[in-house]
Amino acid sequence: MNFEQAEGYLLSLELFGMRFGLDRMHRLMTVLGLPQRRFASIHVVGSNGKSSTVRFAAAILAGHGVPTGSYTSPHLRSFRERIEVGGEPVSEADFAAAVTRAAEAAALVNRTAEPDDHVTQFEALTAAAYHELARRGVEAAVIEAGLGGRFDATNVIPSKVQVLTSVSLEHTRWLGPTLEDIAAEKLDVVRDHSTLVIGDLPPGALTIAKRTAGERRAHVVTASSPTDVDLRAAGGFQSHNFALATAAAEAFLGRPLDRAAVEAAARETLVPGRLEVVGERPLTLYDGAHNPSGARALAESLGDVFHERRPRVAVIGVLEDKDAAAMLETLLPHFDTVVFTRPSNPRALSPATLVTLAEKLGGTPLETVADPRNAVERARELAGAGGAVLATGSIYLIADLVRENPDARASTL
């Protein structure tokens, strides 16, 4: 396959949706020659902050001379963004070759599977990532879990270090109805005699973390936050993520970190789609906060980036499986006007539904513009040259805004 065919193949797998279970992944790994055992790994799970923590940890390890790769999800512009080596996405040719190899393996796995038990998109992507990271000879791979942990496709790596970034109520249909249930699902990635890095967790989740670590004789490291380094990535919440990444890198290396390498990673690492500045006059930022806890972290950081700019206009689009009401309750007080829009994802809430939710909160002028790019243009008009605009509510909204070809079919998973 060439690159376009590889992306088309992955998009075709959305037909099979999302299914938990590791049996298909274990069979894929066997066909591929167990690539996940050819590098050491850090496994990052949690409700928010995973991608940022992965990027920071990979940069810190690379700064210590360790050949490092990473795997994150979802992507903004292209599937190949998910697989990075040395801080750069793999080339289109390398990505296509990796997906081709994964597709060949998937065909063999599917041959003996039931029709409703075929390899999914995320499994094929994860298999391609592990194959490519092994082929490139990385010594360390920092891996972001997709959803949960226990039955997530990424959970076939014998990780040396695990990171739990945060725990909040999310995906309760799959992960369970309580914070404790969700923490237990995510923490099932903890390996025997490994190191678990945690931050500030809710009491129930902390209890589960300590119990799980005790049962598996894993060492627990509590990351201290905030850090005393200057981060290029905007947002106060990033200091927490960087602290987790620093602790994870130190646990992985088994020695104190080089201060200059840590500072360089902080100074140079950008996180696409996280308080990312994309325009001036008006100041325009994109942030993929997609749940109430992410919205709270975003709201707490607005003063750091907006300063005294007025007016402030938000562009908001949210998926139906998120607690949109709680997100709006947090975000709306920080804006003078809100423009509701609809990401191209079929799970997106309609702008009219968001207006209904927002009107119950009252006080903020509301508009609707269905097309995301037109919504941002309208927001920039409302803000004026001296104002500020923020687009947020879903990473899929941000993907719609930054994709080179707005009419190209986008991944919905």
C-alpha positions as CSV (number, residue, x, y, z in Angstrom):
1,M,0.0,0.0,0.0
2,N,1.0,3.6,-0.5
3,F,0.2,6.2,2.1
4,E,-3.2,7.1,0.8
5,Q,-4.1,3.4,0.5
6,A,-2.9,2.8,4.1
7,E,-5.1,5.6,5.5
8,G,-8.0,4.2,3.4
9,Y,-7.5,0.8,4.8
10,L,-7.5,2.1,8.4
11,L,-10.7,4.1,7.7
12,S,-12.4,1.0,6.3
13,L,-11.9,-0.7,9.6
14,E,-14.2,1.7,11.4
15,L,-16.9,-0.6,10.1
16,F,-15.9,-2.9,12.9
17,G,-16.1,-0.2,15.6
18,M,-14.4,-0.4,18.9
19,R,-14.2,-3.7,20.8
20,F,-12.3,-4.5,24.0
21,G,-10.2,-7.7,24.5
22,L,-6.6,-8.6,24.0
23,D,-6.9,-11.9,22.2
24,R,-6.8,-10.4,18.7
25,M,-3.8,-8.2,19.7
26,H,-1.9,-11.2,21.1
27,R,-2.4,-13.0,17.9
28,L,-1.4,-10.0,15.8
29,M,1.8,-9.7,17.9
30,T,2.6,-13.4,17.4
31,V,2.2,-13.1,13.6
32,L,4.4,-10.0,13.6
33,G,7.1,-11.7,15.6
34,L,6.4,-10.1,19.0
35,P,7.8,-6.6,18.1
36,Q,6.6,-5.2,21.5
37,R,9.4,-7.2,23.2
38,R,12.1,-5.6,21.3
39,F,12.0,-2.3,23.1
40,A,11.5,-1.2,26.7
41,S,8.4,0.9,27.4
42,I,6.6,3.4,29.5
43,H,2.8,2.9,29.5
44,V,0.7,6.1,30.1
45,V,-2.9,5.7,31.1
46,G,-5.4,8.2,32.6
47,S,-8.4,10.4,31.9
48,N,-6.6,13.6,30.8
49,G,-3.0,14.6,30.0
50,K,-1.9,11.3,28.4
51,S,-0.6,12.7,25.1
52,S,1.2,15.6,26.8
53,T,2.9,13.3,29.3
54,V,3.9,10.9,26.5
55,R,5.5,13.8,24.5
56,F,7.3,15.2,27.5
57,A,8.7,11.8,28.6
58,A,9.8,10.9,25.1
59,A,11.7,14.2,24.9
60,I,13.4,13.8,28.2
61,L,14.6,10.3,27.4
62,A,15.8,11.4,24.0
63,G,17.7,14.2,25.7
64,H,19.5,11.6,27.7
65,G,20.7,9.9,24.5
66,V,18.2,7.1,24.5
67,P,16.8,6.2,21.0
68,T,13.1,6.9,21.7
69,G,9.8,6.5,20.0
70,S,6.2,7.1,21.0
71,Y,2.6,6.2,20.2
72,T,-0.3,8.6,20.9
73,S,-4.0,8.9,19.9
74,P,-6.1,10.3,18.4
75,H,-4.4,12.4,15.6
76,L,-5.2,15.8,14.3
77,R,-4.1,15.8,10.6
78,S,-2.9,12.4,9.7
79,F,-2.8,8.9,11.2
80,R,1.0,8.9,10.9
81,E,1.2,11.6,13.6
82,R,0.5,8.8,16.1
83,I,3.8,7.1,15.6
84,E,6.9,9.2,16.3
85,V,10.6,8.4,16.4
86,G,13.0,11.0,17.7
87,G,10.2,13.5,18.2
88,E,9.1,13.4,14.5
89,P,6.2,11.6,12.9
90,V,7.3,8.7,10.8
91,S,7.4,9.3,7.0
92,E,4.5,8.5,4.8
93,A,6.4,5.7,3.2
94,D,7.4,4.1,6.5
95,F,3.9,4.5,7.8
96,A,2.4,2.8,4.7
97,A,4.9,0.0,5.0
98,A,4.0,-0.6,8.7
99,V,0.3,-0.5,8.0
100,T,0.8,-2.9,5.1
101,R,2.6,-5.4,7.4
102,A,-0.1,-5.0,10.1
103,A,-2.8,-5.5,7.4
104,E,-1.2,-8.7,6.3
105,A,-1.1,-9.9,9.9
106,A,-4.7,-8.9,10.4
107,A,-5.7,-10.9,7.4
108,L,-4.2,-14.0,8.9
109,V,-5.8,-13.4,12.3
110,N,-9.2,-12.7,10.7
111,R,-9.0,-15.9,8.6
112,T,-9.7,-18.0,11.8
113,A,-11.9,-15.5,13.6
114,E,-15.7,-15.2,13.7
115,P,-17.1,-12.5,11.3
116,D,-17.9,-10.2,14.3
117,D,-14.5,-10.6,15.8
118,H,-12.2,-9.1,13.2
119,V,-9.2,-6.8,13.9
120,T,-10.3,-3.3,14.7
121,Q,-8.8,0.0,13.5
122,F,-7.1,0.8,16.8
123,E,-5.7,-2.7,17.0
124,A,-4.2,-2.5,13.4
125,L,-2.8,0.9,14.2
126,T,-1.2,-0.3,17.4
127,A,0.2,-3.3,15.7
128,A,1.7,-1.1,13.0
129,A,3.2,1.2,15.6
130,Y,4.8,-1.6,17.6
131,H,6.2,-3.1,14.4
132,E,7.6,0.2,13.2
133,L,9.1,1.2,16.6
134,A,10.8,-2.2,16.7
135,R,12.0,-1.9,13.1
136,R,13.5,1.5,13.8
137,G,15.5,0.1,16.7
138,V,14.2,2.4,19.5
139,E,15.4,1.4,22.9
140,A,12.5,3.1,24.7
141,A,8.9,3.6,23.6
142,V,6.4,5.8,25.4
143,I,2.9,4.4,24.8
144,E,-0.4,6.1,25.3
145,A,-3.4,3.9,26.1
146,G,-6.5,4.4,24.1
147,L,-9.4,3.8,26.4
148,G,-9.0,2.4,29.9
149,G,-6.1,0.0,30.3
150,R,-7.1,-3.6,31.1
151,F,-8.5,-4.5,27.7
152,D,-7.0,-1.7,25.7
153,A,-5.1,-2.8,22.6
154,T,-1.9,-1.2,23.8
155,N,-1.8,-3.5,26.9
156,V,0.4,-6.2,25.4
157,I,3.7,-4.5,26.2
158,P,5.9,-5.6,29.1
159,S,6.2,-2.1,30.3
160,K,8.9,-1.1,32.8
161,V,7.1,2.0,34.0
162,Q,3.5,2.9,34.1
163,V,2.0,6.4,34.6
164,L,-1.5,7.2,35.8
165,T,-2.1,10.8,34.8
166,S,-5.5,11.4,36.3
167,V,-8.9,9.7,37.0
168,S,-12.3,11.2,36.3
169,L,-15.7,9.8,35.4
170,E,-15.6,8.9,31.7
171,H,-16.6,6.1,29.5
172,T,-18.6,4.6,32.3
173,R,-20.4,2.2,29.9
174,W,-17.1,0.4,29.4
175,L,-15.0,1.2,32.5
176,G,-17.6,1.1,35.3
177,P,-19.7,3.6,37.1
178,T,-17.4,4.9,39.9
179,L,-13.9,6.5,40.0
180,E,-12.7,3.4,41.8
181,D,-13.9,1.1,39.0
182,I,-12.3,3.4,36.4
183,A,-9.0,3.5,38.3
184,A,-8.9,-0.3,38.6
185,E,-9.4,-0.7,34.8
186,K,-6.6,1.8,34.0
187,L,-4.3,0.4,36.6
188,D,-4.5,-3.1,35.3
189,V,-1.5,-2.2,33.1
190,V,0.7,-2.3,36.1
191,R,3.3,-5.1,35.8
192,D,4.9,-7.2,38.5
193,H,8.0,-5.5,40.0
194,S,7.6,-2.4,37.8
195,T,7.3,1.3,38.8
196,L,4.0,3.1,38.9
197,V,4.1,6.9,38.7
198,I,1.1,8.8,40.0
199,G,0.2,12.4,40.7
200,D,-2.6,14.0,42.8
201,L,-5.4,11.4,42.7
202,P,-8.9,11.3,44.3
203,P,-8.8,9.4,47.5
204,G,-10.6,6.3,46.1
205,A,-8.3,6.2,43.1
206,L,-5.3,6.5,45.3
207,T,-6.4,3.6,47.4
208,I,-6.8,1.5,44.3
209,A,-3.4,2.6,43.0
210,K,-1.6,1.6,46.2
211,R,-3.5,-1.7,46.5
212,T,-2.7,-2.7,42.9
213,A,0.9,-1.8,43.3
214,G,1.1,-3.8,46.5
215,E,-0.4,-6.8,44.9
216,R,2.1,-6.7,42.0
217,R,5.1,-5.7,44.1
218,A,5.4,-2.5,42.1
219,H,7.2,0.6,43.4
220,V,5.0,3.7,43.6
221,V,6.5,7.1,42.8
222,T,4.4,10.2,43.5
223,A,5.4,13.0,41.2
224,S,5.8,16.5,42.7
225,S,4.0,19.3,41.0
226,P,4.4,22.0,39.9
227,T,7.9,21.8,38.4
228,D,10.4,24.6,38.5
229,V,11.1,24.7,34.8
230,D,9.8,27.0,32.1
231,L,7.5,25.1,29.7
232,R,7.0,26.0,26.1
233,A,3.7,24.2,26.2
234,A,1.0,26.7,27.5
235,G,-1.3,26.0,30.4
236,G,-0.8,25.5,34.1
237,F,-2.0,21.9,33.8
238,Q,1.1,21.1,31.8
239,S,3.3,21.5,34.8
240,H,1.5,18.5,36.3
241,N,2.0,16.5,33.1
242,F,5.7,17.4,32.9
243,A,6.2,16.4,36.6
244,L,4.7,13.0,35.8
245,A,6.9,12.7,32.7
246,T,10.0,13.6,34.6
247,A,9.4,11.1,37.3
248,A,8.6,8.4,34.7
249,A,11.8,9.1,32.8
250,E,13.9,9.0,36.0
251,A,12.3,5.6,37.0
252,F,12.9,4.3,33.5
253,L,16.6,5.3,33.5
254,G,17.1,4.3,37.1
255,R,19.3,7.3,37.9
256,P,18.9,11.0,38.5
257,L,18.2,13.1,35.4
258,D,20.5,15.6,33.8
259,R,19.1,19.0,34.6
260,A,20.1,20.5,31.2
261,A,18.3,17.7,29.3
262,V,15.1,18.2,31.4
263,E,15.2,21.9,30.8
264,A,15.7,21.4,27.1
265,A,12.7,19.1,26.9
266,A,10.6,21.6,28.7
267,R,11.8,24.5,26.5
268,E,11.4,22.7,23.2
269,T,8.3,20.4,23.5
270,L,5.1,21.6,21.9
271,V,1.8,19.7,22.3
272,P,-0.4,20.1,19.3
273,G,-4.0,20.9,20.1
274,R,-3.4,21.9,23.7
275,L,-3.7,25.7,24.2
276,E,-2.0,25.9,20.8
277,V,-1.7,29.4,19.4
278,V,-2.8,29.4,15.8
279,G,-3.5,33.1,15.1
280,E,-3.0,36.7,16.3
281,R,-5.2,39.8,16.2
282,P,-7.4,38.3,17.6
283,L,-5.3,35.9,19.6
284,T,-6.7,32.5,18.5
285,L,-6.1,29.2,20.4
286,Y,-7.2,25.6,20.0
287,D,-7.5,23.2,22.9
288,G,-8.9,19.7,22.9
289,A,-10.4,19.6,26.4
290,H,-13.2,17.1,26.1
291,N,-14.6,16.3,29.5
292,P,-15.4,18.3,32.7
293,S,-12.0,17.7,34.4
294,G,-10.3,18.9,31.2
295,A,-12.5,21.9,31.0
296,R,-11.7,22.8,34.6
297,A,-7.9,22.6,33.9
298,L,-8.4,24.7,30.8
299,A,-10.5,27.3,32.6
300,E,-7.8,27.6,35.3
301,S,-5.2,28.3,32.6
302,L,-7.1,31.0,30.7
303,G,-5.7,33.8,32.7
304,D,-2.2,32.7,31.7
305,V,-2.8,33.1,28.0
306,F,-5.6,35.6,27.6
307,H,-4.4,38.2,30.1
308,E,-6.6,41.3,29.8
309,R,-7.7,40.8,26.2
310,R,-11.4,41.5,25.5
311,P,-13.7,40.4,24.3
312,R,-13.3,36.6,24.8
313,V,-15.2,34.4,22.4
314,A,-15.4,30.6,22.6
315,V,-16.1,28.2,19.8
316,I,-17.4,25.0,21.4
317,G,-18.3,21.6,19.9
318,V,-18.8,18.5,22.1
319,L,-19.5,14.8,21.5
320,E,-22.7,13.2,22.8
321,D,-20.9,10.7,25.1
322,K,-19.4,13.6,27.2
323,D,-20.9,15.6,30.0
324,A,-21.5,18.7,28.0
325,A,-23.6,20.4,30.7
326,A,-20.8,20.2,33.2
327,M,-18.3,21.4,30.7
328,L,-20.4,24.4,29.7
329,E,-21.0,25.3,33.4
330,T,-17.2,25.5,33.8
331,L,-16.3,27.3,30.6
332,L,-19.1,29.8,29.9
333,P,-18.4,32.2,32.7
334,H,-15.0,32.9,31.2
335,F,-16.3,34.2,27.9
336,D,-18.3,37.2,26.6
337,T,-19.8,35.2,23.7
338,V,-20.0,31.6,22.7
339,V,-20.4,30.2,19.2
340,F,-21.6,26.6,19.2
341,T,-20.6,24.3,16.3
342,R,-20.6,20.7,15.3
343,P,-17.5,18.5,14.7
344,S,-17.8,16.2,11.7
345,N,-17.8,13.2,14.0
346,P,-21.2,11.5,13.9
347,R,-21.3,11.4,17.7
348,A,-21.3,15.2,17.9
349,L,-24.1,17.0,19.7
350,S,-26.0,19.5,17.6
351,P,-25.4,23.2,18.2
352,A,-29.1,23.5,19.1
353,T,-28.7,21.0,21.8
354,L,-25.7,22.9,23.2
355,V,-27.7,26.1,23.1
356,T,-30.5,24.4,25.1
357,L,-28.0,23.3,27.8
358,A,-26.3,26.7,27.8
359,E,-29.5,28.7,28.2
360,K,-30.2,27.0,31.5
361,L,-27.0,28.6,32.8
362,G,-27.9,32.0,31.4
363,G,-26.0,35.2,31.0
364,T,-23.7,34.5,28.0
365,P,-24.7,35.6,24.4
366,L,-24.9,32.5,22.2
367,E,-24.7,31.9,18.5
368,T,-24.6,28.8,16.3
369,V,-22.6,28.2,13.2
370,A,-22.7,24.5,12.0
371,D,-19.4,24.4,10.1
372,P,-16.4,24.5,12.5
373,R,-14.2,26.7,10.3
374,N,-17.0,29.2,9.7
375,A,-17.6,29.2,13.4
376,V,-14.1,30.2,14.1
377,E,-14.3,33.0,11.5
378,R,-17.4,34.2,13.1
379,A,-15.8,34.2,16.5
380,R,-12.8,36.1,15.2
381,E,-15.2,38.8,13.8
382,L,-17.0,39.0,17.2
383,A,-13.7,39.3,19.1
384,G,-12.2,41.9,16.9
385,A,-8.4,42.5,16.5
386,G,-7.9,43.1,20.2
387,G,-9.9,40.2,21.5
388,A,-9.3,36.5,21.9
389,V,-10.8,33.3,20.6
390,L,-10.7,29.8,21.9
391,A,-12.0,26.7,20.1
392,T,-12.5,23.7,22.4
393,G,-14.8,20.9,23.5
394,S,-13.4,18.0,21.5
395,I,-10.2,16.9,19.9
396,Y,-12.2,16.0,16.9
397,L,-13.3,19.6,16.6
398,I,-9.6,20.7,16.6
399,A,-8.9,18.0,13.9
400,D,-11.6,19.5,11.7
401,L,-10.0,22.9,12.1
402,V,-6.4,22.0,11.3
403,R,-6.8,19.2,8.7
404,E,-5.3,20.4,5.3
405,N,-8.3,19.1,3.3
406,P,-11.5,20.0,5.2
407,D,-13.5,17.7,2.9
408,A,-11.3,14.6,3.4
409,R,-12.9,11.8,5.4
410,A,-11.7,12.0,9.0
411,S,-11.3,9.2,11.5
412,T,-14.2,9.0,14.0
413,L,-12.6,6.7,16.5
